[in-house]
Amino acid sequence: MKFLGGLFILSLLFVSCVPVKKYEELVEKEKQCSEELAKYKTDALNFEADATDLRSKHALLTKQVTQLKTDTTELGGNYRTLLAKYDKLAKINEALETNYGKLRLTGAEESASLHADLTAKQLELQRKEDKLLTLEKELIEKQALLSEREQRVNELEKIIRDQDAAAQRLKEKVSNALKGFINKGLKVEERNGKIYVSLEAKLLFQSGSTSVENEGKTALIDLARVLESETELEIIVEGHTDTDKMAGTKHPKNNWELSVLRSTAVIEIMLGNSNLKPSQVMAAGRSEFLPVDINDKAKNRRIEIIISPNLNELYELINN
């Protein structure tokens, strides 16, 4: 009956929501349901028989439940045993957690110490990096300075090479100009970038005299005319004597005067017979104190004309 009432209410709901055609379909459906209800009553009688059978099964199940309760009791004992073990493990776990906390605290302290060490090392590393950058800057500056100085050295070497080459060319010119006097007490040498023209006194002077002989004048004039075109040269005329003392009381009174007067006599001839600039020439007297052979006085009595390049360009480059 409840089912029919529900169906009726449901039909009313459908009537209110659906068209007439649908409503009629629902009424027909309700009729069919009534017929089915009669059938269900018949089936209910059959279900009573089934219920009796179910009661028998219920008794069996009750017995099984009793057995399950027995099993549950046993499981409860096992549960309590496991619970006791769990409590024991919980205490162990609590102790482990306490130890872990202590270890974590200790680890934090060690971590703080390590962090402090790391910070100190980072600061030290930064200082070293700063120092390295400073050194690198200094290195770059020194490399630039080295490059500049290498350039200056190369310039100096070029000047020296050029002067050496010029000195060699000048030696050849002087030697060619004076080759007629080579076996007459004249010698031309190149030493340390300078040209040394050595004339023995016998080619230029009588004993004790400061007047130049004619043959010697020719040699000096030839030399002066070779040198007059070399405006960058410096010329030193040095007089040298032997160790014999002067006998007279007139000038020259000693070997110092004799050596200087002979050098000035040579210079007068060179300047008077060429276009040499007086500013290029210097007179010097060495007396007896720079001998070339202590056993041969004749070799020591000489005039040495020292021809050297003007080193102003070289000195200027060095000073700069």
C-alpha positions, 0 to 999 in steps of 0.5 A: 500500500505504501508503494501504491501511495508513493506511486500515486503521489509521484503521479500527481507530481508528474501531472503537475509537471508534464503534459496531459499525454504523459499523465494518461501514461502514468495512470495506465502505469498505476493500473499495471502496478495494482495488478503487480501488487496482487502478484506481490502478495502471492509472493509474500507467502512464499517469502514466509517459507523462505524466512523459516529457512533464514532462521535456521541459517541465523542460528548457524550464524549465531554459533559462528558469531560465538566462535568469532567472539572467542577468536576476538577475545584471543585477538584482544589478548594479542592486541594488549601484548602488542600494545605493551610492546608499542608502549615500550617502543614509544618510550624507546622512541621518546628517548631517541627523540630526546637524544636526537634533540641533544644531537641537533643542539650539538649539531647546531653549535657545531654548525654555528662554529663551522659557519663562523669558520667559513665566514672567516675563510671567506673574508680571508679569501676576499682579502687575498682576492683583493691583494691578487687584484692589486698585484695584477694591477701592479703587474699590468703597470710593470708590464707596460713600463717594461714594454716602454723600457724595452722600446727605449732599449731597442732605440738605444741599441739602434743608436749604438749600432748606428754609431758603431757602423758610423765609427767603422765607416769613419775609420775606413775614411781616416785610414784611406786618407792617411794610408801614406803615413801608416808605415811612418809612425801613424796608426789608426784603431777603433776601440769601444766605438771611438777612433784612435789616430796615434802619431809618433812624435818623430812624425810631428816634432823634433826632440823637445820641440812644439813645432810640427814638421812639414810631413806631420802637417800634411798628415794632420791637414789630410785628417782635418779635411776628412773630419770637417764634414763630420759635424757631430764628432767630438775630437780630443787631441792628447799629448804624451811624453816619455819619462825623460825630464826637460833639460832647459829652464825655458818653456816648456819647463816640464813634460806636462807643458810639453804634452799640452803645447804639442796638442795645442800645436796640432789643433792649430794646424787642423783648425787653420787648414780645414773647416773644423769647428773649434767647439768640436776640438779639445786639447789635453796633455797626459805627460808621461803618465799614460805610456803604451810601452814602458820599455820603449820610450819612442812609442810613448812620445806620441800624439793621440787624436781621439775621435768619438761620436756626439753622445747627446742623443744617447744621453738624452734618451737615457735621461728621459 
